[in-house]
Structure formats: C-alpha cells, structure tokens
C-alpha cells in the first residue's frame, strides 16, 4: 500500500505524489538545456526539489540525447573551508553518482587520477573537462544542496564551474543546475580568502536564470488526497480537503504530513470505512505542532537568527519593519516562512506557520509558568470567561513582571507571556488562533474552548504615543465581526517608562465599541 511521504524524495511505487515533472515548466527547462544554459533551482526545504531533479535526470537519460547525473553535495559541508578536503569529496561524490546512474565505470578512475595530480582549486574543473571529453553525449549535471557549502569551498566550486564554462559542451557540462534553498544572488559568502563579503552572483555570473519551485496548487492537493481514496476507498469530505488547503496553502511537506497523520497515525483515521472530516484534519494539525515535528522545529529554530528576528518581531508586534535590509527579507522568503501577499506586503506563508511562530516563541514563558489552579472552569468542565479574567489578572499582578524576562523577543514579551498563560488554559481541550501582520498595530487572538469562543485584541502603549484605547475599540469591532461575537477583551500593555509596578497598574474596565459591543478593557 502506498502512503503520504514526508521523508526524502518521492517514489511513485511507494508514495502518493504529484508527478514531479508537472510541478515546473518542463518546456522551459528543456529549452534552457538545449541552449547550453547554466541555471538555478531554489525553493524552501522539503518542497520537492530533489524529487524534481531526479525525475529530470531520469527523463534526460531515457531520451538518449544527453547523459544526466544528479549529485548531492551536502556531505562536503563538513569540510567547511578546507578546500582540498571539500573538493576531494565533491569530485568523488559526482564520480560515484555517475557510476550508479550511468554505469560509467571509468569515471571513478578519472576522478582518482585528477585528485592525485591536480591542485584542489582546479580539480573539479579538470575532472569535468576530462570526463566530458570522453563522454558519448553532452553532460547535464544536477548539483543539489549547493548552498550547504561554506566560504572558500563555495567560492572554489562556483569559480571552477565559471572557468570551464567556455568549453561546453565538448569539454565541459552542457548544462549545470545548482539547487538549494536560496537563490544564488542572495548568497553572502564570507571566506577567509576574501576581505569583503562577496555575493554569489559575482562569483557565478554565467547563471542564465533562477527558477523557484512553487508549492502545490489547490488542484494538486485534491488530486493527491484522491489517490488515497482510489487506493483504499476512504474518502475525504469536501470540508476536509478545503481545510488541508487552508491550513497549508499547498506547502508540500505540510500537505503530506497532515494527510499521513490523519490517515495512518490516528486510530480513527486508520478505519478505512470512516470518512476523513475537517475535525480530524484539525486534530492532526494540533498533533504536528505539539510534537514539534522536524520540519516545524527547524523553522522555529530559525527564529533565533538576528536576521529572522528583525522581520518576525515587528510582524508579531504589528509594527512597521523599518530599515530591515532587503537580503533579510529575501532570506525569509527563500526559507518559505513568508510570502508576498497579492497586495505586495509580506505575510506568513500559511496558517500553520502563523500559529507555530508565536507558539514556539511562547514556549520559554510557558515552561516558566508557575503551577496555576484551573479556577476558570465551571463545575461541568466548561470555560467561564469571567473566572478566566479574574485568574489572568491575579496571575499578571503576581507573576507578570518576572515572566517578561523569559520571553526571547523583548518587544512582544507581554503578548508572549499572555499566550503562554492561555496555552495553560487550553491544555484541557481548547485551541488558540492568532492573527497578526506588519503594520496592523495589534495581535488578535481567538480562544475556543468547548462552546465558548473568546476574542481578544492585544495592543501596546509605547512612549511618545497616544493611548491606543480608541483605535483599539474601533479595530476590535472588525475582528469580532469576523468571529460573529458581541463581546471580547481588549488588552492594552502599558510599556511606557516610569510607570507604576505591574501589580499596581493592572486593572480592567468595561467599554463600548463604536458598533455598540460591550467589551472588557484590560490594562496591564
């Protein structure tokens, strides 16, 4: 039986899959190869790049016009800037791949000879030259994980390829495809051999094009899920299919992970007579996030990087980016954390990432929480919003100031501590949804617990700014409209200097919104 794949390249005989060669413009790819172009393929991790390269190599070799070799250069990362060691590994990796994929038994002896007689700074170029001169067809070389290479090693690779470029195709590869997470123009190479940081574009100015592998379209998601139905008879309801698309926006790993968790890991989903519904998809999403699966954990780990923080922190705070360098913004786009909305602004790429980012940032405060008795519950286990408010005010007065220091992003520390508290609340069986964006001026939260839905808007009062109460009341109407609610909490964190201690200034009042809603205004 086939299954949804979340590890490594797809194998059509083992995995449900969107045919890799249908995921890009194959005609454009073949045209670039026919014109002897060198080009890049880049996309976020676990998007399907390797599957596409392997499928391309197979098709080219089957066609008989070219010989194509796929090689993954990731192991050379361990050599760091030891060019001799790295180039030895790269040449041997390519030679071994040629032996496996083409059955060319002479390539490895060529590699051995070159590595024995040539300097590391020319070994790759000399190896490719000698190999191509003896090959029966022009060579197409597909090099994966190129951006894993570091400093002088990456510079040497790029410059040896550039040096041999004029000899193609008789004595050098007709086409080289460099594949990685980032576009080569964004490589900022700091090497011990260079006083200045150089860019990948200046080291490899023979690149004809940079191609980006996109996410699944909505039709791809439906087709992928339908393969499971055809094979097992188990159907996905239309609402479930729509929810998979909504939560993932077509990110390939997320689509497969949600479907695998639902259909193969959860007991209810393994019952093939039972239709997969939206609730099951939502439960699978929660499990993936709570288990901090590798894909999500790797993205969350990026939050520690200063260039990521420079973008994500103001986004969560709802403030403008300010003078964030373009290369920092491009980096988050290449990682797949962000995308450009149709209106041109930066937004988080999908709802799952949007939930993961603040949840991971709130994990420190959450781990630092003291033991809190769940006084917010009624005797029947349902949520009592009035008791929840009382419990939060007591928690904030007693622990708020100390807890702020446990938040990794200082500018949004109060929001993160509040979310940590609310996660303690929903551990009993609820959910917490978040909305935020650059320039929005706020963060919106929706707590769902059984039959209770509670909307919250979080704003910050900073030095030199007016009281955000009136703006918050007007903004909150729009958010509550979308939730279909008539009441909620407007929480204003006062972060001005020279204010009384948190325990003294934490209060709440009631207020009316412009549309007449009765709201609780918490000042903390």
C-alpha positions as CSV (number, residue, x, y, z in Angstrom):
1,X,0.0,0.0,0.0
2,X,1.2,3.5,-0.9
3,X,1.3,6.3,1.7
4,X,1.8,10.0,2.1
5,X,5.6,10.7,2.1
6,X,7.3,13.1,4.5
7,X,10.9,11.9,4.3
8,X,13.1,12.2,1.2
9,X,12.3,12.0,-2.5
10,X,9.0,10.6,-3.6
11,X,8.9,7.1,-5.1
12,X,5.7,6.7,-7.2
13,X,5.5,3.0,-6.4
14,X,5.6,3.7,-2.7
15,X,4.1,7.2,-2.2
16,X,1.1,9.2,-3.3
17,X,2.6,12.0,-5.3
18,X,2.1,14.9,-7.6
19,X,4.2,13.9,-10.7
20,X,7.4,15.9,-10.2
21,X,7.9,16.9,-13.8
22,X,4.4,18.5,-13.8
23,X,5.4,20.8,-10.9
24,X,7.5,23.1,-13.1
25,X,7.6,24.3,-16.7
26,X,9.4,21.4,-18.3
27,X,9.4,23.0,-21.7
28,X,11.3,26.0,-20.2
29,X,13.8,23.6,-18.5
30,X,14.4,21.6,-21.7
31,X,14.8,24.9,-23.7
32,X,17.5,26.1,-21.2
33,X,19.3,22.8,-21.5
34,X,19.1,22.9,-25.3
35,X,20.6,26.3,-25.3
36,X,23.5,25.2,-23.1
37,X,22.5,27.4,-20.2
38,X,23.6,27.2,-16.5
39,X,20.7,28.0,-14.1
40,X,19.5,27.7,-10.5
41,X,16.6,25.9,-8.9
42,X,15.7,27.0,-5.4
43,X,12.8,26.5,-3.0
44,X,12.2,26.0,0.7
45,X,13.2,22.8,2.3
46,X,11.0,19.7,1.8
47,X,9.2,21.3,-1.1
48,X,10.2,18.6,-3.7
49,X,13.3,19.9,-5.3
50,X,15.2,16.6,-5.1
51,X,12.3,14.7,-6.5
52,X,12.1,17.0,-9.5
53,X,15.9,16.8,-10.2
54,X,15.8,13.0,-10.0
55,X,12.8,12.9,-12.4
56,X,14.5,15.2,-14.8
57,X,17.7,13.2,-14.8
58,X,15.7,10.0,-15.5
59,X,13.9,11.6,-18.4
60,X,17.0,13.0,-19.9
61,X,18.9,9.7,-19.7
62,X,15.9,7.9,-21.2
63,X,15.8,10.3,-24.1
64,X,19.4,9.4,-25.2
65,X,20.3,12.9,-26.3
66,X,22.1,13.8,-23.1
67,X,23.6,12.0,-20.1
68,X,22.4,13.4,-16.9
69,X,23.8,13.0,-13.4
70,X,22.3,14.0,-10.1
71,X,24.7,14.6,-7.1
72,X,24.0,15.8,-3.6
73,X,26.9,17.9,-2.3
74,X,25.7,18.2,1.3
75,X,28.4,16.0,2.8
76,X,31.1,18.5,1.7
77,X,29.7,20.9,4.2
78,X,31.6,19.1,7.0
79,X,34.8,20.2,5.3
80,X,33.9,23.8,6.0
81,X,36.6,26.0,4.3
82,X,39.1,23.1,3.8
83,X,39.1,23.4,0.0
84,X,41.3,20.3,-0.5
85,X,39.1,18.1,1.6
86,X,35.9,19.5,0.2
87,X,36.9,19.3,-3.5
88,X,38.0,15.7,-2.9
89,X,34.6,14.9,-1.5
90,X,32.7,16.8,-4.3
91,X,34.7,15.1,-7.1
92,X,34.3,11.7,-5.5
93,X,30.6,12.2,-4.9
94,X,29.9,13.2,-8.6
95,X,32.0,10.3,-9.8
96,X,30.2,7.8,-7.6
97,X,26.8,9.2,-8.8
98,X,27.9,8.8,-12.4
99,X,28.9,5.2,-11.9
100,X,25.5,4.4,-10.2
101,X,23.3,6.3,-12.6
102,X,25.1,5.9,-15.9
103,X,27.0,2.6,-15.3
104,X,30.1,4.5,-16.4
105,X,32.9,2.5,-14.7
106,X,35.7,4.8,-15.9
107,X,34.6,8.0,-14.2
108,X,35.9,7.0,-10.8
109,X,39.3,6.1,-12.1
110,X,39.3,9.5,-13.8
111,X,38.5,11.2,-10.5
112,X,41.2,9.3,-8.7
113,X,43.8,10.4,-11.3
114,X,42.8,14.0,-11.2
115,X,42.7,14.2,-7.4
116,X,46.2,12.7,-7.3
117,X,47.8,15.0,-9.8
118,X,45.9,18.4,-9.6
119,X,45.5,21.1,-7.0
120,X,42.2,21.3,-5.2
121,X,41.4,24.7,-6.8
122,X,41.4,23.2,-10.3
123,X,40.5,19.5,-9.5
124,X,36.7,19.8,-10.1
125,X,37.2,21.7,-13.4
126,X,39.9,19.3,-14.7
127,X,37.7,16.3,-13.7
128,X,34.7,17.6,-15.6
129,X,36.8,18.5,-18.6
130,X,38.4,15.1,-18.9
131,X,35.1,13.3,-18.3
132,X,33.1,15.3,-20.8
133,X,35.8,15.0,-23.5
134,X,35.4,11.2,-23.3
135,X,31.6,11.1,-22.9
136,X,29.4,9.9,-25.8
137,X,26.7,12.6,-25.2
138,X,26.7,16.1,-23.7
139,X,26.6,16.1,-19.9
140,X,23.8,17.7,-17.8
141,X,25.0,18.0,-14.2
142,X,22.4,18.5,-11.4
143,X,24.1,19.6,-8.2
144,X,21.9,19.6,-5.1
145,X,22.4,21.3,-1.7
146,X,24.9,23.7,-3.1
147,X,24.1,26.3,-0.6
148,X,25.2,24.0,2.2
149,X,28.8,24.7,1.2
150,X,30.7,27.3,3.1
151,X,33.1,30.2,2.4
152,X,36.2,29.3,0.3
153,X,34.7,25.9,-0.6
154,X,31.6,27.5,-2.2
155,X,33.8,30.1,-3.9
156,X,36.0,27.4,-5.4
157,X,33.1,25.4,-6.7
158,X,31.5,28.4,-8.4
159,X,34.7,29.7,-9.9
160,X,35.8,26.4,-11.3
161,X,32.4,26.0,-13.0
162,X,32.7,29.5,-14.3
163,X,36.3,28.9,-15.6
164,X,35.2,25.8,-17.5
165,X,32.0,27.3,-18.9
166,X,33.5,28.4,-22.3
167,X,34.5,24.8,-23.1
168,X,30.9,23.4,-23.0
169,X,29.6,21.1,-24.3
170,X,32.5,19.2,-25.8
171,X,34.9,19.5,-22.8
172,X,32.6,20.7,-20.0
173,X,29.0,20.1,-19.0
174,X,26.4,21.4,-21.4
175,X,24.3,22.5,-18.5
176,X,24.8,22.7,-14.8
177,X,21.8,23.2,-12.5
178,X,22.7,24.4,-9.0
179,X,19.9,23.6,-6.5
180,X,19.4,24.8,-2.9
181,X,17.1,26.7,-0.6
182,X,18.4,30.1,-1.5
183,X,18.7,32.0,-4.8
184,X,22.4,32.4,-5.7
185,X,22.1,36.2,-5.8
186,X,21.4,36.1,-2.0
187,X,24.5,34.0,-1.1
188,X,26.6,36.2,1.1
189,X,29.9,34.4,1.1
190,X,32.3,35.4,3.9
191,X,35.5,33.4,3.3
192,X,39.0,33.6,4.8
193,X,40.3,34.3,1.3
194,X,38.3,37.4,0.9
195,X,38.5,40.7,2.9
196,X,35.0,41.6,1.8
197,X,31.8,39.6,1.7
198,X,31.1,38.7,-1.8
199,X,27.7,37.7,-3.4
200,X,27.0,34.5,-5.2
201,X,26.1,36.5,-8.3
202,X,29.6,38.0,-8.6
203,X,31.2,34.6,-8.2
204,X,28.9,32.9,-10.8
205,X,27.9,35.5,-13.3
206,X,27.2,32.8,-16.0
207,X,23.9,32.0,-14.5
208,X,21.1,32.4,-17.1
209,X,18.1,32.1,-14.8
210,X,16.9,31.4,-11.3
211,X,13.8,29.2,-11.1
212,X,11.8,28.7,-8.0
213,X,9.8,25.5,-7.4
214,X,6.4,26.5,-6.1
215,X,4.0,24.9,-3.7
216,X,1.1,22.7,-4.7
217,X,-1.9,24.3,-6.3
218,X,-5.3,23.6,-4.8
219,X,-6.0,21.1,-7.6
220,X,-2.7,19.3,-6.8
221,X,-3.8,18.9,-3.1
222,X,-7.2,17.5,-4.2
223,X,-5.5,15.1,-6.7
224,X,-3.0,13.9,-4.0
225,X,-5.7,13.2,-1.5
226,X,-7.8,11.5,-4.1
227,X,-5.0,9.0,-4.8
228,X,-5.6,7.7,-1.2
229,X,-9.3,7.4,-1.9
230,X,-8.7,5.5,-5.1
231,X,-6.3,3.1,-3.4
232,X,-8.2,2.5,-0.1
233,X,-11.8,3.6,-0.7
234,X,-11.5,6.1,2.2
235,X,-12.9,9.5,1.2
236,X,-12.1,13.0,2.3
237,X,-15.1,15.2,2.8
238,X,-15.1,18.4,0.8
239,X,-14.6,20.4,4.1
240,X,-11.6,18.3,5.0
241,X,-10.0,18.9,1.6
242,X,-10.6,22.6,1.9
243,X,-9.1,22.6,5.4
244,X,-6.0,20.9,4.2
245,X,-5.6,23.6,1.6
246,X,-6.5,26.4,4.0
247,X,-4.0,25.3,6.7
248,X,-1.1,24.6,4.4
249,X,-1.6,26.8,1.4
250,X,-0.1,23.9,-0.6
251,X,3.2,23.6,1.2
252,X,4.1,20.1,0.0
253,X,5.5,18.7,3.3
254,X,2.6,20.1,5.4
255,X,0.1,18.6,3.0
256,X,1.7,15.2,3.2
257,X,2.3,15.4,6.9
258,X,-1.4,16.3,7.7
259,X,-2.7,13.6,5.5
260,X,-0.3,11.0,6.9
261,X,-1.0,11.9,10.5
262,X,-4.7,11.7,9.8
263,X,-4.9,8.5,7.7
264,X,-2.0,6.4,9.1
265,X,-1.2,7.6,12.6
266,X,-4.5,8.3,14.2
267,X,-6.7,5.3,15.2
268,X,-9.9,6.8,13.8
269,X,-8.2,7.6,10.5
270,X,-7.0,4.1,10.1
271,X,-10.6,2.9,9.9
272,X,-11.0,3.0,6.1
273,X,-14.8,2.8,6.3
274,X,-14.7,6.2,8.1
275,X,-14.6,9.4,6.0
276,X,-11.9,11.9,6.8
277,X,-13.6,15.1,8.1
278,X,-12.5,18.6,9.0
279,X,-12.3,17.8,12.7
280,X,-9.8,15.0,12.0
281,X,-7.6,17.4,10.0
282,X,-7.7,20.0,12.8
283,X,-6.7,17.3,15.3
284,X,-3.8,16.2,13.1
285,X,-2.6,19.8,12.8
286,X,-2.5,20.2,16.6
287,X,-0.6,16.9,16.9
288,X,2.1,18.0,14.4
289,X,2.6,21.3,16.3
290,X,2.6,19.8,19.7
291,X,5.0,17.1,18.7
292,X,7.4,19.7,17.2
293,X,7.9,17.6,14.1
294,X,11.3,18.1,12.5
295,X,10.1,20.4,9.7
296,X,8.4,22.8,12.1
297,X,11.1,22.6,14.6
298,X,13.7,23.5,12.0
299,X,11.7,26.6,11.0
300,X,11.2,27.5,14.7
301,X,14.9,27.2,15.2
302,X,15.4,30.0,12.6
303,X,13.7,32.4,15.0
304,X,16.9,32.7,16.9
305,X,18.8,34.2,14.0
306,X,19.1,38.0,14.2
307,X,18.1,38.5,10.5
308,X,14.9,36.5,11.1
309,X,14.1,38.3,14.3
310,X,14.5,41.7,12.6
311,X,11.5,40.8,10.4
312,X,9.4,38.5,12.6
313,X,9.4,40.6,15.8
314,X,7.8,43.7,14.3
315,X,5.4,41.5,12.3
316,X,4.2,39.9,15.6
317,X,4.0,43.3,17.2
318,X,2.0,44.7,14.3
319,X,4.5,47.5,13.7
320,X,6.3,48.6,10.5
321,X,9.5,46.8,9.5
322,X,11.6,50.0,9.5
323,X,15.0,49.7,7.8
324,X,15.3,46.0,7.5
325,X,17.8,45.0,4.8
326,X,16.4,43.6,1.6
327,X,18.6,40.5,2.0
328,X,17.0,39.7,5.3
329,X,13.5,39.9,3.8
330,X,14.6,37.8,0.9
331,X,16.1,35.2,3.3
332,X,12.7,34.7,4.9
333,X,11.0,34.4,1.5
334,X,13.6,31.8,0.5
335,X,13.1,29.8,3.7
336,X,9.4,29.8,2.9
337,X,8.4,31.3,6.2
338,X,6.9,34.4,4.5
339,X,5.4,35.1,1.1
340,X,4.3,38.3,-0.6
341,X,0.6,38.8,-0.5
342,X,-1.3,39.8,-3.6
343,X,-1.2,43.4,-2.4
344,X,2.6,43.3,-2.1
345,X,3.1,43.1,1.6
346,X,4.9,40.3,3.5
347,X,2.7,37.8,5.3
348,X,3.4,34.4,7.0
349,X,3.2,31.7,4.3
350,X,0.4,29.7,5.8
351,X,-1.8,29.4,8.9
352,X,0.2,26.5,10.4
353,X,3.4,28.6,10.3
354,X,1.4,31.6,11.6
355,X,0.5,29.5,14.6
356,X,3.9,27.9,15.1
357,X,6.0,31.1,15.2
358,X,4.4,32.7,18.3
359,X,3.7,29.4,19.9
360,X,7.4,28.4,19.7
361,X,8.4,31.9,21.0
362,X,6.0,31.5,23.9
363,X,7.4,28.1,24.9
364,X,10.0,29.7,27.2
365,X,7.4,31.7,29.2
366,X,5.2,28.6,29.1
367,X,7.8,26.5,30.6
368,X,8.4,29.2,33.2
369,X,4.8,29.4,34.3
370,X,4.1,28.6,38.0
371,X,1.5,26.0,39.0
372,X,-1.9,27.5,38.3
373,X,-5.1,26.0,39.6
374,X,-7.7,26.0,36.8
375,X,-10.1,28.3,38.6
376,X,-11.6,29.3,35.2
377,X,-13.7,26.2,34.8
378,X,-17.3,25.6,35.9
379,X,-18.2,22.5,37.8
380,X,-19.2,20.8,34.5
381,X,-15.7,21.5,33.0
382,X,-16.9,24.3,30.7
383,X,-15.0,27.6,30.4
384,X,-16.2,30.5,32.5
385,X,-14.9,33.8,30.8
386,X,-15.5,35.9,34.0
387,X,-13.4,33.5,36.1
388,X,-10.8,33.4,33.4
389,X,-10.5,37.2,33.6
390,X,-10.1,37.0,37.3
391,X,-7.5,34.3,37.1
392,X,-5.5,36.2,34.4
393,X,-5.5,39.5,36.4
394,X,-4.3,37.6,39.5
395,X,-1.6,35.8,37.5
396,X,-0.4,39.0,35.8
397,X,-0.2,41.0,39.0
398,X,1.8,38.3,40.8
399,X,4.0,37.0,38.0
400,X,3.8,39.3,35.0
401,X,7.0,41.4,35.7
402,X,9.1,38.3,36.4
403,X,7.8,36.4,33.4
404,X,8.6,39.1,30.9
405,X,12.3,38.3,31.2
406,X,11.6,34.7,29.9
407,X,10.4,35.9,26.5
408,X,13.0,35.7,23.7
409,X,11.6,38.8,21.8
410,X,11.6,41.8,24.2
411,X,9.3,43.9,22.0
412,X,6.5,41.4,22.2
413,X,7.2,39.9,25.7
414,X,3.8,40.8,27.2
415,X,2.0,39.1,24.2
416,X,4.1,36.0,24.6
417,X,3.5,35.7,28.3
418,X,-0.3,36.1,27.8
419,X,-0.2,33.4,25.1
420,X,1.8,31.1,27.5
421,X,-0.9,31.6,30.1
422,X,-3.7,30.9,27.6
423,X,-1.9,27.7,26.5
424,X,-2.1,26.5,30.0
425,X,-5.9,27.2,29.8
426,X,-6.5,25.3,26.6
427,X,-4.4,22.3,27.7
428,X,-7.7,20.9,28.8
429,X,-9.1,20.7,25.3
430,X,-9.3,24.1,23.5
431,X,-7.5,26.0,20.7
432,X,-5.8,29.4,20.4
433,X,-5.8,31.1,17.0
434,X,-3.7,34.1,16.1
435,X,-3.8,36.9,13.5
436,X,-1.0,39.4,13.0
437,X,0.7,41.3,10.2
438,X,3.1,44.0,9.5
439,X,1.6,47.5,10.2
440,X,-1.6,46.1,11.7
441,X,-0.8,47.7,15.1
442,X,-2.1,44.7,17.1
443,X,-2.3,41.0,17.6
444,X,-5.6,39.3,17.6
445,X,-6.3,36.0,19.5
446,X,-9.3,33.7,19.4
447,X,-9.6,31.2,22.2
448,X,-12.0,28.3,21.6
449,X,-12.9,26.0,24.5
450,X,-16.0,23.8,24.1
451,X,-19.0,26.0,23.3
452,X,-17.1,29.2,24.4
453,X,-15.3,31.4,21.9
454,X,-13.5,34.4,23.3
455,X,-11.9,37.1,21.0
456,X,-9.0,39.2,22.2
457,X,-7.1,42.1,20.8
458,X,-3.7,42.9,22.1
459,X,-2.2,46.4,21.8
460,X,0.9,48.1,23.3
461,X,1.1,51.7,24.6
462,X,4.6,53.0,24.0
463,X,6.5,56.1,24.9
464,X,5.5,59.1,22.8
465,X,2.3,57.6,21.5
466,X,-1.3,58.4,22.5
467,X,-3.5,56.0,24.5
468,X,-4.4,53.2,22.0
469,X,-7.9,52.7,23.5
470,X,-10.0,54.5,20.9
471,X,-8.1,52.9,18.0
472,X,-8.3,49.5,19.6
473,X,-12.1,49.7,20.2
474,X,-12.6,50.6,16.5
475,X,-10.3,47.9,15.3
476,X,-11.8,45.3,17.6
477,X,-15.2,45.7,16.0
478,X,-13.9,44.4,12.7
479,X,-12.2,41.4,14.3
480,X,-15.3,40.4,16.3
481,X,-17.5,40.9,13.2
482,X,-15.5,38.1,11.6
483,X,-15.9,35.8,14.6
484,X,-19.6,36.6,14.9
485,X,-19.1,37.7,18.6
486,X,-20.7,40.5,20.6
487,X,-18.1,40.8,23.3
488,X,-14.4,40.3,23.9
489,X,-11.2,41.5,25.7
490,X,-9.2,44.5,24.6
491,X,-5.8,44.1,26.3
492,X,-3.5,47.1,26.4
493,X,0.0,46.5,27.7
494,X,1.5,49.8,29.0
495,X,5.2,49.7,28.2
496,X,5.9,53.4,28.8
497,X,8.8,54.2,31.0
498,X,8.3,55.4,34.6
499,X,5.0,53.6,35.1
500,X,3.9,52.1,38.4
501,X,4.7,48.4,39.0
502,X,2.6,45.9,37.1
503,X,0.7,44.8,40.2
504,X,-0.4,48.4,40.8
505,X,-1.4,49.3,37.2
506,X,-3.1,46.1,36.2
507,X,-6.9,46.9,36.1
508,X,-9.9,46.3,34.0
509,X,-13.0,48.3,33.0
510,X,-15.9,47.9,30.6
511,X,-16.3,50.0,27.5
512,X,-18.5,50.3,24.4
513,X,-17.1,49.9,20.9
514,X,-18.2,52.2,18.1
515,X,-20.7,49.4,17.0
516,X,-22.1,49.1,20.5
517,X,-20.4,46.0,21.7
518,X,-19.8,45.6,25.4
519,X,-16.0,44.9,25.8
520,X,-13.7,44.3,28.7
521,X,-10.6,46.6,28.6
522,X,-7.7,45.1,30.4
523,X,-4.8,47.5,31.2
524,X,-1.7,45.5,32.1
